[in-house]
Amino acid sequence: MANVPKHFSTISKQYETKTGEMADAEILKLMNPLNFIGTGKTTVAKHYRIRHGSVDRDTALAIPAILALKLQNSGVDVNFFSPWNRGHGGDYDLTELFNWMDTICKAK
C-alpha cells in the first residue's frame, strides 16, 4: 500500500491544493489522544515526561500544554517543561531523563 499524503485539517486543505483529499474522520479521531484520556475506556500510562522547546517552530506550545493538563486532570503524574531557547530537536537533557525514569522505577 502506498503512502498517499492526506490533509489532517480543513485549513491545510484550503491552502495546499496539490495532495487533495482529507484523511478519514476515524483516523483523525485515533490520532488525537484527547479523545481517549479520561474516558475510562482506555488504559493510560501513570507517568509522562513532556518537553517542548521554547522556540519550537513545528508545534505550538499550546499542544503539549493542553495534553499535559488533560493528563493531570485525569490523575496522571506529568512532568512538563519547556526548555529555554530549544527547538523541536528532542534530546533536551538525557541525563535528567534517565534520572527521572530511575526515580519512577525505584519507587515501585
Residue pairs with C-beta under 8 A, 6 or more apart in sequence:
4 19
5 19
6 19
6 20
6 21
6 22
6 23
7 13
7 16
7 19
7 20
7 21
7 22
7 23
8 22
8 23
8 28
8 31
10 22
13 22
29 35
33 67
33 70
34 66
34 67
34 70
36 42
36 44
37 44
37 70
37 71
37 74
37 76
38 44
38 70
38 73
38 74
44 71
44 74
44 76
45 76
46 76
46 77
47 76
47 77
47 78
47 79
47 104
48 68
48 71
48 76
48 77
48 78
48 79
48 80
49 78
49 79
49 97
49 100
50 64
50 67
50 68
50 78
50 79
50 80
50 81
51 64
51 80
51 81
51 82
51 83
51 90
51 92
52 59
52 61
52 63
52 64
52 65
52 80
52 81
52 82
53 82
53 83
53 85
53 86
53 87
53 88
53 89
53 92
54 61
54 82
54 83
54 84
54 85
54 86
55 85
55 86
55 87
56 86
56 87
56 88
57 87
57 88
58 87
58 88
59 88
61 82
64 80
65 80
68 78
68 80
71 78
72 78
79 100
83 92
83 93
86 92
